[in-house]
Amino acid sequence: MNELMGIINLSASTEKLKSLTEIRTIGSIPIGGRYRVIDFILSNMVNSGMSNIAICTQGKARSLYDHVGSGKYWDLDRKKDGLYYFHPEASSIDIVQKKGDIEIFNSMLGFIKGSKQEYVLLTRSYMVCNVDFLPMLEYHKETGADITVLYKRMNNHVRRFIDCDTVNIDENDSIISIGKNLGKKKFYNVSLEMYIMKRELLVELIEESIHLGDVDFLKQAIFKQIGELDIKGFAFEGYLACINSIQNYYKANMDMLLPEVQEELFHSDALIYTKIKDEPSTFYADDSYTSNALVSSGCIIEGVVENSVLSRGVHVKKGAIVRNSVIMQNCEIGETANINYMILDKNVDVSEKRVFNGDVEHPFVIAKNSKV
C-alpha cells in the first residue's frame, strides 16, 4: 500500500490574477497550450505513486470539475482510493477571505481519519514544476522530522516569487522561521508550500486550531509549530514557476518555449498528464510562417506566429501577426490583425486590421468571449 496521500488546497489570493480568475480557480487556468495549472501538481502526485488524492476547492470550480472530472486521465478513476473533491458549504468569499481554509479542512476530518496512508502531502496548485515526492518522503522518514517543507534556493534577479513564503534554514536543515519575499534579498529560499507530515499530526493540527480558534489558515497552524516541532527543509533543484500574477503566468508560458524547460517538464520519464481532446492536426497554409512557438492541435495558421503559445482551435487568419503572446482555446485573429505581448482568454475574436500591443513586463489581457 502506498504510504502517502495528497491534498491539493485551491484556496489562494487571486488579486493579481483577476483578469484570468473571474470565472475559474488558479488551478484551472490554461497554460502551455494544452494543459491546466493543476495538471502539474496532480501529475507529480500520481507519478510519485499516490492514488488517494483530495482537492479542496474555493468556489468557481465548474471548469476545474469539467477538466479533471473523475481523474480518469491521471488513473485516479478507481474503486479503491481515487480522487475526491471537498468544497465550502458557504460562499467562497465567506470561507476563504473571512474564515480562511481551516474550516474546509475541518470538514475533511472524517476523510483524513479514514484514509489508510500513514503520511500526507499538503500542496497548493499554483506551483509549476516536475517533482518526485518519494525522495522527500524518504528524507522525512530518515530524519524523523515532524514536518518537511519543500523549498528552492533562488537568486532574486529572477523576481518572480514576490509575496511567496520564504524559509530560513540552519546548518541542520531545520526551519527556524518563515517570512515573505519582498524582493529585497539577493538570495532566499522560496517555499513551494508543499508539506509532508504524518496523517495523525495533520488531524491534531486541524482539531487544535478549531478548538483554540486562533488561526484562519492551516498554513498558519503549521508555522506556529516552528520551535515546538522538528520542521525540516528539503531542497528542490528543478525548474519552478509560481502562477500568482499576470506577469508570472505570462513568463511561465514563455519559459515553456525554452528547450531545457520543455525537456524537464514534458519529456522526462515523469509525464505531465491532462484531459485528452481529439482534435485534427494543425493546418499550416503555404504562405504562413511559424517560429519558436507551441501550437496545439486543431489550429489553423494562415499568418505569422512567433515566440507564442497557442491552445487548441486557434485560427490565425491570412496576414495576421501574432508575436510574444499567449492565445487560449478557440480564439480567432482576423486578417491583417497584429498582436504583441498579449494574453487572449478563451473564445476571443480579434477583428481584422486591429492592433494590440502590451509589454513584456505588463502583458495586456483580453477577457474570455470578448469581441474586439
C-alpha positions, 0 to 999 in steps of 0.5 A: 500500500502506498504510504502517502496521500495528497491534498491539493488546497485551491484556496489562494489570493487571486488579486493579481490574477483577476483578469484570468480568475473571474470565472475559474480557480488558479488551478484551472487556468490554461497554460502551455497550450494544452494543459491546466495549472493543476495538471502539474501538481496532480501529475507529480502526485500520481507519478510519485505513486499516490492514488488517494488524492483530495482537492479542496476547492474555493468556489468557481470550480465548474471548469476545474470539475469539467477538466479533471472530472473523475481523474480518469486521465491521471488513473485516479478513476478507481474503486479503491482510493481515487480522487475526491473533491471537498468544497465550502458549504458557504460562499467562497468569499465567506470561507476563504477571505473571512474564515480562511481554509481551516474550516474546509479542512475541518470538514475533511476530518472524517476523510483524513481519519479514514484514509489508510496512508500513514503520511500526507502531502499538503500542496497548493496548485499554483506551483509549476514544476516536475517533482518526485515526492518519494525522495522527500518522503524518504528524507522525512522518514530518515530524519524523523522530522515532524514536518518537511517543507519543500523549498528552492534556493533562488537568486532574486534577479529572477523576481518572480516569487514576490509575496511567496513564503520564504524559509530560513534554514540552519546548518541542520536543515531545520526551519527556524522561521518563515517570512515573505519575499519582498524582493529585497534579498539577493538570495532566499529560499522560496517555499513551494508550500508543499508539506509532508507530515504524518496523517495523525499530526495533520488531524491534531493540527486541524482539531487544535486550531478549531478548538483554540480558534486562533488561526484562519489558515492551516498554513498558519497552524503549521508555522506556529509549530516552528520551535515546538516541532522538528520542521525540516527543509528539503531542497528542490533543484528543478525548474519552478514557476509560481502562477500568482500574477499576470506577469508570472503566468505570462513568463511561465508560458514563455519559459515553456518555449525554452528547450531545457524547460520543455525537456524537464517538464514534458519529456522526462520519464515523469509525464505531465498528464491532462484531459485528452481532446481529439482534435485534427492536426494543425493546418499550416497554409503555404504562405504562413510562417511559424517560429519558436512557438507551441501550437496545439492541435486543431489550429489553423495558421494562415499568418505569422506566429512567433515566440507564442503559445497557442491552445487548441482551435486557434485560427490565425487568419491570412496576414495576421501577426501574432508575436510574444503572446499567449492565445487560449482555446478557440480564439480567432485573429482576423486578417491583417490583425497584429498582436504583441505581448498579449494574453487572449482568454478563451473564445476571443475574436480579434477583428481584422486590421486591429492592433494590440500591443502590451509589454513584456513586463505588463502583458495586456489581457483580453477577457474570455468571449470578448469581441474586439 
